[in-house]
Amino acid sequence: MIILGLVLLILGLLLGAHILWQIGVVLIVVGAVLALLGTSGRTFGGRRHYW
């Protein structure tokens, strides 16, 4: 999810598409939060890891 967010962020900057940039930022933030929850050992949505 973080990698997809980075790809969309870069594409948004290169193509000038503001919506791609916004979606990329949201995916990076959500991916980082899920990664932190997964590494802390807390379950999220009934799963220990989100992948």
PQR file of N, CA, C, O and H, with PARSE charges and radii, in Angstrom:
ATOM      1  N   MET A   1       0.826  -1.176   0.000 -0.4000 1.5000
ATOM      2  CA  MET A   1       0.000   0.000   0.000 -0.0000 2.0000
ATOM      3  C   MET A   1       0.880   1.253   0.000  0.5500 1.7000
ATOM      4  O   MET A   1       0.562   2.247  -0.652 -0.5500 1.4000
ATOM      5  N   ILE A   2       1.967   1.191   0.725 -0.4000 1.5000
ATOM      6  CA  ILE A   2       2.869   2.339   0.771 -0.0000 2.0000
ATOM      7  C   ILE A   2       3.539   2.540  -0.584  0.5500 1.7000
ATOM      8  O   ILE A   2       3.700   3.674  -1.036 -0.5500 1.4000
ATOM      9  H   ILE A   2       2.225   0.384   1.255  0.4000 1.0000
ATOM     10  N   ILE A   3       3.929   1.445  -1.230 -0.4000 1.5000
ATOM     11  CA  ILE A   3       4.584   1.548  -2.535 -0.0000 2.0000
ATOM     12  C   ILE A   3       3.609   2.087  -3.576  0.5500 1.7000
ATOM     13  O   ILE A   3       3.982   2.929  -4.393 -0.5500 1.4000
ATOM     14  H   ILE A   3       3.798   0.525  -0.862  0.4000 1.0000
ATOM     15  N   LEU A   4       2.370   1.613  -3.557 -0.4000 1.5000
ATOM     16  CA  LEU A   4       1.360   2.127  -4.476 -0.0000 2.0000
ATOM     17  C   LEU A   4       1.133   3.620  -4.238  0.5500 1.7000
ATOM     18  O   LEU A   4       0.970   4.383  -5.190 -0.5500 1.4000
ATOM     19  H   LEU A   4       2.067   0.929  -2.893  0.4000 1.0000
ATOM     20  N   GLY A   5       1.121   4.031  -2.987 -0.4000 1.5000
ATOM     21  CA  GLY A   5       0.973   5.446  -2.666 -0.0000 2.0000
ATOM     22  C   GLY A   5       2.126   6.274  -3.207  0.5500 1.7000
ATOM     23  O   GLY A   5       1.916   7.375  -3.717 -0.5500 1.4000
ATOM     24  H   GLY A   5       1.253   3.411  -2.214  0.4000 1.0000
ATOM     25  N   LEU A   6       3.347   5.752  -3.100 -0.4000 1.5000
ATOM     26  CA  LEU A   6       4.506   6.467  -3.635 -0.0000 2.0000
ATOM     27  C   LEU A   6       4.445   6.591  -5.151  0.5500 1.7000
ATOM     28  O   LEU A   6       4.780   7.634  -5.712 -0.5500 1.4000
ATOM     29  H   LEU A   6       3.517   4.857  -2.686  0.4000 1.0000
ATOM     30  N   VAL A   7       4.010   5.509  -5.817 -0.4000 1.5000
ATOM     31  CA  VAL A   7       3.888   5.542  -7.279 -0.0000 2.0000
ATOM     32  C   VAL A   7       2.850   6.579  -7.697  0.5500 1.7000
ATOM     33  O   VAL A   7       3.098   7.368  -8.609 -0.5500 1.4000
ATOM     34  H   VAL A   7       3.738   4.661  -5.361  0.4000 1.0000
ATOM     35  N   LEU A   8       1.704   6.586  -7.048 -0.4000 1.5000
ATOM     36  CA  LEU A   8       0.668   7.566  -7.385 -0.0000 2.0000
ATOM     37  C   LEU A   8       1.114   8.987  -7.063  0.5500 1.7000
ATOM     38  O   LEU A   8       0.778   9.925  -7.787 -0.5500 1.4000
ATOM     39  H   LEU A   8       1.502   5.945  -6.307  0.4000 1.0000
ATOM     40  N   LEU A   9       1.859   9.146  -5.996 -0.4000 1.5000
ATOM     41  CA  LEU A   9       2.367  10.462  -5.631 -0.0000 2.0000
ATOM     42  C   LEU A   9       3.316  10.999  -6.708  0.5500 1.7000
ATOM     43  O   LEU A   9       3.225  12.159  -7.109 -0.5500 1.4000
ATOM     44  H   LEU A   9       2.132   8.385  -5.408  0.4000 1.0000
ATOM     45  N   ILE A  10       4.218  10.140  -7.164 -0.4000 1.5000
ATOM     46  CA  ILE A  10       5.166  10.555  -8.204 -0.0000 2.0000
ATOM     47  C   ILE A  10       4.447  10.824  -9.519  0.5500 1.7000
ATOM     48  O   ILE A  10       4.737  11.811 -10.196 -0.5500 1.4000
ATOM     49  H   ILE A  10       4.292   9.197  -6.837  0.4000 1.0000
ATOM     50  N   LEU A  11       3.504   9.944  -9.888 -0.4000 1.5000
ATOM     51  CA  LEU A  11       2.746  10.175 -11.120 -0.0000 2.0000
ATOM     52  C   LEU A  11       1.936  11.460 -11.048  0.5500 1.7000
ATOM     53  O   LEU A  11       1.840  12.197 -12.030 -0.5500 1.4000
ATOM     54  H   LEU A  11       3.269   9.142  -9.338  0.4000 1.0000
ATOM     55  N   GLY A  12       1.362  11.724  -9.902 -0.4000 1.5000
ATOM     56  CA  GLY A  12       0.595  12.955  -9.732 -0.0000 2.0000
ATOM     57  C   GLY A  12       1.457  14.187  -9.887  0.5500 1.7000
ATOM     58  O   GLY A  12       1.021  15.184 -10.462 -0.5500 1.4000
ATOM     59  H   GLY A  12       1.439  11.126  -9.104  0.4000 1.0000
ATOM     60  N   LEU A  13       2.675  14.132  -9.381 -0.4000 1.5000
ATOM     61  CA  LEU A  13       3.578  15.276  -9.506 -0.0000 2.0000
ATOM     62  C   LEU A  13       4.067  15.452 -10.938  0.5500 1.7000
ATOM     63  O   LEU A  13       4.151  16.575 -11.436 -0.5500 1.4000
ATOM     64  H   LEU A  13       3.029  13.322  -8.913  0.4000 1.0000
ATOM     65  N   LEU A  14       4.391  14.334 -11.603 -0.4000 1.5000
ATOM     66  CA  LEU A  14       4.903  14.418 -12.972 -0.0000 2.0000
ATOM     67  C   LEU A  14       3.829  14.815 -13.978  0.5500 1.7000
ATOM     68  O   LEU A  14       4.096  15.594 -14.894 -0.5500 1.4000
ATOM     69  H   LEU A  14       4.323  13.422 -11.198  0.4000 1.0000
ATOM     70  N   LEU A  15       2.629  14.293 -13.818 -0.4000 1.5000
ATOM     71  CA  LEU A  15       1.556  14.552 -14.767 -0.0000 2.0000
ATOM     72  C   LEU A  15       0.735  15.786 -14.419  0.5500 1.7000
ATOM     73  O   LEU A  15      -0.065  16.252 -15.231 -0.5500 1.4000
ATOM     74  H   LEU A  15       2.412  13.661 -13.074  0.4000 1.0000
ATOM     75  N   GLY A  16       0.926  16.305 -13.240 -0.4000 1.5000
ATOM     76  CA  GLY A  16       0.168  17.479 -12.824 -0.0000 2.0000
ATOM     77  C   GLY A  16      -1.267  17.153 -12.425  0.5500 1.7000
ATOM     78  O   GLY A  16      -2.121  18.039 -12.388 -0.5500 1.4000
ATOM     79  H   GLY A  16       1.576  15.926 -12.580  0.4000 1.0000
ATOM     80  N   ALA A  17      -1.530  15.890 -12.129 -0.4000 1.5000
ATOM     81  CA  ALA A  17      -2.870  15.458 -11.727 -0.0000 2.0000
ATOM     82  C   ALA A  17      -2.958  15.525 -10.202  0.5500 1.7000
ATOM     83  O   ALA A  17      -2.397  14.687  -9.496 -0.5500 1.4000
ATOM     84  H   ALA A  17      -0.837  15.171 -12.159  0.4000 1.0000
ATOM     85  N   HIS A  18      -3.660  16.516  -9.721 -0.4000 1.5000
ATOM     86  CA  HIS A  18      -3.730  16.760  -8.285 -0.0000 2.0000
ATOM     87  C   HIS A  18      -4.442  15.622  -7.552  0.5500 1.7000
ATOM     88  O   HIS A  18      -4.092  15.310  -6.414 -0.5500 1.4000
ATOM     89  H   HIS A  18      -4.116  17.197 -10.295  0.4000 1.0000
ATOM     90  N   ILE A  19      -5.433  15.000  -8.191 -0.4000 1.5000
ATOM     91  CA  ILE A  19      -6.174  13.927  -7.533 -0.0000 2.0000
ATOM     92  C   ILE A  19      -5.292  12.706  -7.297  0.5500 1.7000
ATOM     93  O   ILE A  19      -5.433  12.034  -6.275 -0.5500 1.4000
ATOM     94  H   ILE A  19      -5.717  15.253  -9.116  0.4000 1.0000
ATOM     95  N   LEU A  20      -4.382  12.408  -8.228 -0.4000 1.5000
ATOM     96  CA  LEU A  20      -3.449  11.296  -8.022 -0.0000 2.0000
ATOM     97  C   LEU A  20      -2.524  11.583  -6.851  0.5500 1.7000
ATOM     98  O   LEU A  20      -2.200  10.683  -6.077 -0.5500 1.4000
ATOM     99  H   LEU A  20      -4.267  12.954  -9.058  0.4000 1.0000
ATOM    100  N   TRP A  21      -2.103  12.823  -6.720 -0.4000 1.5000
ATOM    101  CA  TRP A  21      -1.230  13.221  -5.619 -0.0000 2.0000
ATOM    102  C   TRP A  21      -1.951  13.041  -4.286  0.5500 1.7000
ATOM    103  O   TRP A  21      -1.367  12.539  -3.325 -0.5500 1.4000
ATOM    104  H   TRP A  21      -2.366  13.555  -7.349  0.4000 1.0000
ATOM    105  N   GLN A  22      -3.216  13.447  -4.227 -0.4000 1.5000
ATOM    106  CA  GLN A  22      -3.980  13.316  -2.987 -0.0000 2.0000
ATOM    107  C   GLN A  22      -4.212  11.855  -2.623  0.5500 1.7000
ATOM    108  O   GLN A  22      -4.077  11.481  -1.458 -0.5500 1.4000
ATOM    109  H   GLN A  22      -3.690  13.854  -5.007  0.4000 1.0000
ATOM    110  N   ILE A  23      -4.556  11.029  -3.598 -0.4000 1.5000
ATOM    111  CA  ILE A  23      -4.770   9.612  -3.331 -0.0000 2.0000
ATOM    112  C   ILE A  23      -3.466   8.961  -2.868  0.5500 1.7000
ATOM    113  O   ILE A  23      -3.476   8.106  -1.982 -0.5500 1.4000
ATOM    114  H   ILE A  23      -4.666  11.333  -4.545  0.4000 1.0000
ATOM    115  N   GLY A  24      -2.354   9.362  -3.465 -0.4000 1.5000
ATOM    116  CA  GLY A  24      -1.059   8.833  -3.063 -0.0000 2.0000
ATOM    117  C   GLY A  24      -0.724   9.154  -1.623  0.5500 1.7000
ATOM    118  O   GLY A  24      -0.231   8.296  -0.892 -0.5500 1.4000
ATOM    119  H   GLY A  24      -2.346  10.056  -4.185  0.4000 1.0000
ATOM    120  N   VAL A  25      -0.987  10.377  -1.211 -0.4000 1.5000
ATOM    121  CA  VAL A  25      -0.715  10.781   0.174 -0.0000 2.0000
ATOM    122  C   VAL A  25      -1.585   9.981   1.140  0.5500 1.7000
ATOM    123  O   VAL A  25      -1.107   9.528   2.179 -0.5500 1.4000
ATOM    124  H   VAL A  25      -1.388  11.074  -1.805  0.4000 1.0000
ATOM    125  N   VAL A  26      -2.857   9.810   0.800 -0.4000 1.5000
ATOM    126  CA  VAL A  26      -3.766   9.061   1.667 -0.0000 2.0000
ATOM    127  C   VAL A  26      -3.303   7.604   1.796  0.5500 1.7000
ATOM    128  O   VAL A  26      -3.310   7.045   2.893 -0.5500 1.4000
ATOM    129  H   VAL A  26      -3.246  10.179  -0.044  0.4000 1.0000
ATOM    130  N   LEU A  27      -2.904   6.995   0.681 -0.4000 1.5000
ATOM    131  CA  LEU A  27      -2.446   5.606   0.732 -0.0000 2.0000
ATOM    132  C   LEU A  27      -1.164   5.456   1.544  0.5500 1.7000
ATOM    133  O   LEU A  27      -0.996   4.464   2.253 -0.5500 1.4000
ATOM    134  H   LEU A  27      -2.898   7.450  -0.210  0.4000 1.0000
ATOM    135  N   ILE A  28      -0.270   6.416   1.450 -0.4000 1.5000
ATOM    136  CA  ILE A  28       0.961   6.355   2.241 -0.0000 2.0000
ATOM    137  C   ILE A  28       0.642   6.436   3.732  0.5500 1.7000
ATOM    138  O   ILE A  28       1.203   5.684   4.528 -0.5500 1.4000
ATOM    139  H   ILE A  28      -0.406   7.222   0.874  0.4000 1.0000
ATOM    140  N   VAL A  29      -0.246   7.334   4.107 -0.4000 1.5000
ATOM    141  CA  VAL A  29      -0.597   7.495   5.520 -0.0000 2.0000
ATOM    142  C   VAL A  29      -1.307   6.251   6.047  0.5500 1.7000
ATOM    143  O   VAL A  29      -0.977   5.762   7.128 -0.5500 1.4000
ATOM    144  H   VAL A  29      -0.702   7.945   3.460  0.4000 1.0000
ATOM    145  N   VAL A  30      -2.281   5.735   5.293 -0.4000 1.5000
ATOM    146  CA  VAL A  30      -3.007   4.540   5.735 -0.0000 2.0000
ATOM    147  C   VAL A  30      -2.060   3.347   5.811  0.5500 1.7000
ATOM    148  O   VAL A  30      -2.128   2.569   6.762 -0.5500 1.4000
ATOM    149  H   VAL A  30      -2.549   6.132   4.415  0.4000 1.0000
ATOM    150  N   GLY A  31      -1.181   3.192   4.829 -0.4000 1.5000
ATOM    151  CA  GLY A  31      -0.223   2.095   4.854 -0.0000 2.0000
ATOM    152  C   GLY A  31       0.724   2.184   6.032  0.5500 1.7000
ATOM    153  O   GLY A  31       1.056   1.166   6.640 -0.5500 1.4000
ATOM    154  H   GLY A  31      -1.125   3.825   4.057  0.4000 1.0000
ATOM    155  N   ALA A  32       1.160   3.380   6.360 -0.4000 1.5000
ATOM    156  CA  ALA A  32       2.061   3.557   7.504 -0.0000 2.0000
ATOM    157  C   ALA A  32       1.354   3.222   8.816  0.5500 1.7000
ATOM    158  O   ALA A  32       1.942   2.588   9.693 -0.5500 1.4000
ATOM    159  H   ALA A  32       0.890   4.207   5.866  0.4000 1.0000
ATOM    160  N   VAL A  33       0.108   3.642   8.953 -0.4000 1.5000
ATOM    161  CA  VAL A  33      -0.638   3.339  10.178 -0.0000 2.0000
ATOM    162  C   VAL A  33      -0.856   1.839  10.318  0.5500 1.7000
ATOM    163  O   VAL A  33      -0.688   1.286  11.405 -0.5500 1.4000
ATOM    164  H   VAL A  33      -0.369   4.157   8.241  0.4000 1.0000
ATOM    165  N   LEU A  34      -1.231   1.175   9.220 -0.4000 1.5000
ATOM    166  CA  LEU A  34      -1.435  -0.273   9.285 -0.0000 2.0000
ATOM    167  C   LEU A  34      -0.131  -1.013   9.553  0.5500 1.7000
ATOM    168  O   LEU A  34      -0.127  -2.018  10.263 -0.5500 1.4000
ATOM    169  H   LEU A  34      -1.367   1.625   8.337  0.4000 1.0000
ATOM    170  N   ALA A  35       0.970  -0.533   8.998 -0.4000 1.5000
ATOM    171  CA  ALA A  35       2.262  -1.162   9.259 -0.0000 2.0000
ATOM    172  C   ALA A  35       2.655  -1.006  10.725  0.5500 1.7000
ATOM    173  O   ALA A  35       3.176  -1.943  11.332 -0.5500 1.4000
ATOM    174  H   ALA A  35       0.968   0.284   8.421  0.4000 1.0000
ATOM    175  N   LEU A  36       2.412   0.158  11.290 -0.4000 1.5000
ATOM    176  CA  LEU A  36       2.717   0.364  12.707 -0.0000 2.0000
ATOM    177  C   LEU A  36       1.850  -0.512  13.601  0.5500 1.7000
ATOM    178  O   LEU A  36       2.336  -1.063  14.589 -0.5500 1.4000
ATOM    179  H   LEU A  36       1.989   0.919  10.797  0.4000 1.0000
ATOM    180  N   LEU A  37       0.577  -0.644  13.265 -0.4000 1.5000
ATOM    181  CA  LEU A  37      -0.298  -1.514  14.053 -0.0000 2.0000
ATOM    182  C   LEU A  37       0.137  -2.974  13.936  0.5500 1.7000
ATOM    183  O   LEU A  37       0.067  -3.728  14.907 -0.5500 1.4000
ATOM    184  H   LEU A  37       0.183  -0.197  12.462  0.4000 1.0000
ATOM    185  N   GLY A  38       0.581  -3.364  12.754 -0.4000 1.5000
ATOM    186  CA  GLY A  38       1.024  -4.742  12.563 -0.0000 2.0000
ATOM    187  C   GLY A  38       2.297  -5.058  13.320  0.5500 1.7000
ATOM    188  O   GLY A  38       2.446  -6.160  13.847 -0.5500 1.4000
ATOM    189  H   GLY A  38       0.638  -2.752  11.965  0.4000 1.0000
ATOM    190  N   THR A  39       3.221  -4.105  13.382 -0.4000 1.5000
ATOM    191  CA  THR A  39       4.482  -4.364  14.074 -0.0000 2.0000
ATOM    192  C   THR A  39       4.348  -4.243  15.589  0.5500 1.7000
ATOM    193  O   THR A  39       5.182  -4.768  16.327 -0.5500 1.4000
ATOM    194  H   THR A  39       3.100  -3.210  12.953  0.4000 1.0000
ATOM    195  N   SER A  40       3.314  -3.563  16.057 -0.4000 1.5000
ATOM    196  CA  SER A  40       3.160  -3.410  17.502 -0.0000 2.0000
ATOM    197  C   SER A  40       2.548  -4.643  18.150  0.5500 1.7000
ATOM    198  O   SER A  40       2.491  -4.735  19.376 -0.5500 1.4000
ATOM    199  H   SER A  40       2.637  -3.137  15.458  0.4000 1.0000
ATOM    200  N   GLY A  41       2.086  -5.600  17.330 -0.4000 1.5000
ATOM    201  CA  GLY A  41       1.512  -6.817  17.894 -0.0000 2.0000
ATOM    202  C   GLY A  41       0.033  -6.701  18.183  0.5500 1.7000
ATOM    203  O   GLY A  41      -0.577  -7.661  18.655 -0.5500 1.4000
ATOM    204  H   GLY A  41       2.133  -5.526  16.334  0.4000 1.0000
ATOM    205  N   ARG A  42      -0.555  -5.560  17.914 -0.4000 1.5000
ATOM    206  CA  ARG A  42      -1.991  -5.387  18.137 -0.0000 2.0000
ATOM    207  C   ARG A  42      -2.757  -5.915  16.936  0.5500 1.7000
ATOM    208  O   ARG A  42      -2.331  -5.751  15.793 -0.5500 1.4000
ATOM    209  H   ARG A  42      -0.059  -4.781  17.531  0.4000 1.0000
ATOM    210  N   THR A  43      -3.874  -6.539  17.203 -0.4000 1.5000
ATOM    211  CA  THR A  43      -4.696  -7.026  16.097 -0.0000 2.0000
ATOM    212  C   THR A  43      -5.526  -5.871  15.545  0.5500 1.7000
ATOM    213  O   THR A  43      -5.955  -4.986  16.286 -0.5500 1.4000
ATOM    214  H   THR A  43      -4.220  -6.672  18.132  0.4000 1.0000
ATOM    215  N   PHE A  44      -5.742  -5.895  14.245 -0.4000 1.5000
ATOM    216  CA  PHE A  44      -6.530  -4.861  13.595 -0.0000 2.0000
ATOM    217  C   PHE A  44      -7.466  -5.544  12.616  0.5500 1.7000
ATOM    218  O   PHE A  44      -7.013  -6.172  11.659 -0.5500 1.4000
ATOM    219  H   PHE A  44      -5.393  -6.614  13.644  0.4000 1.0000
ATOM    220  N   GLY A  45      -8.751  -5.428  12.841 -0.4000 1.5000
ATOM    221  CA  GLY A  45      -9.714  -6.068  11.969 -0.0000 2.0000
ATOM    222  C   GLY A  45      -9.674  -7.589  12.053  0.5500 1.7000
ATOM    223  O   GLY A  45      -9.978  -8.281  11.081 -0.5500 1.4000
ATOM    224  H   GLY A  45      -9.119  -4.917  13.618  0.4000 1.0000
ATOM    225  N   GLY A  46      -9.300  -8.100  13.216 -0.4000 1.5000
ATOM    226  CA  GLY A  46      -9.255  -9.539  13.403 -0.0000 2.0000
ATOM    227  C   GLY A  46      -7.996 -10.195  12.888  0.5500 1.7000
ATOM    228  O   GLY A  46      -7.886 -11.421  12.923 -0.5500 1.4000
ATOM    229  H   GLY A  46      -9.053  -7.538  14.005  0.4000 1.0000
ATOM    230  N   ARG A  47      -7.030  -9.404  12.405 -0.4000 1.5000
ATOM    231  CA  ARG A  47      -5.780  -9.954  11.863 -0.0000 2.0000
ATOM    232  C   ARG A  47      -4.592  -9.329  12.583  0.5500 1.7000
ATOM    233  O   ARG A  47      -4.619  -8.160  12.967 -0.5500 1.4000
ATOM    234  H   ARG A  47      -7.119  -8.409  12.377  0.4000 1.0000
ATOM    235  N   ARG A  48      -3.558 -10.131  12.755 -0.4000 1.5000
ATOM    236  CA  ARG A  48      -2.351  -9.604  13.372 -0.0000 2.0000
ATOM    237  C   ARG A  48      -1.558  -8.767  12.379  0.5500 1.7000
ATOM    238  O   ARG A  48      -0.904  -7.798  12.767 -0.5500 1.4000
ATOM    239  H   ARG A  48      -3.536 -11.081  12.443  0.4000 1.0000
ATOM    240  N   HIS A  49      -1.611  -9.134  11.092 -0.4000 1.5000
ATOM    241  CA  HIS A  49      -0.944  -8.375  10.032 -0.0000 2.0000
ATOM    242  C   HIS A  49      -1.995  -7.999   9.002  0.5500 1.7000
ATOM    243  O   HIS A  49      -2.977  -8.722   8.829 -0.5500 1.4000
ATOM    244  H   HIS A  49      -2.142  -9.921  10.777  0.4000 1.0000
ATOM    245  N   TYR A  50      -1.808  -6.894   8.326 -0.4000 1.5000
ATOM    246  CA  TYR A  50      -2.817  -6.446   7.375 -0.0000 2.0000
ATOM    247  C   TYR A  50      -2.621  -7.046   5.995  0.5500 1.7000
ATOM    248  O   TYR A  50      -3.467  -6.836   5.127 -0.5500 1.4000
ATOM    249  H   TYR A  50      -1.010  -6.307   8.467  0.4000 1.0000
ATOM    250  N   TRP A  51      -1.528  -7.795   5.748 -0.4000 1.5000
ATOM    251  CA  TRP A  51      -1.344  -8.414   4.431 -0.0000 2.0000
ATOM    252  C   TRP A  51      -1.672  -9.875   4.468  0.5500 1.7000
ATOM    253  O   TRP A  51      -1.573 -10.556   3.447 -0.5500 1.4000
ATOM    254  H   TRP A  51      -0.840  -7.965   6.454  0.4000 1.0000
TER
END
